[in-house]
């Protein structure tokens, strides 16, 4: 798989209502103790089932109700001030990382809002939300 991401490439973020972070099913910023200050996304436009199985290999049935995905274009994230790059791992070959261009600082509320605004659509398992 080519590790270069073009601005026209889609990325997927997996989320769940079962363990909301700050009241939202999608992680909006890295935790203060996470170094480097990066978030994990998945390459391509994955379904909730595909994303759930990519992040948890024990999930042979895919996502459960309340789990979902949202999609963004790489170029939109970059235009909003984020660095986006392919960062494949042995367990997740389609892993993508996103960080602030100035990744030495913690994300602010403005950064979180700009990150959220990059996502164009959301898809939930079994359309429950």
Secondary structure, DSSP 8 states (H G I E B T S, - for coil): ------TT-EEEEEEESTT-BTTBSS--S--TT-SS-EEEEEES---HHHHHHHH-TT-TT---TTEEEEEEEHHHHHHTTEEEEE---SS-TTEEEEEESSTTS---HHHHHHHHHTEEEEEEGGG--
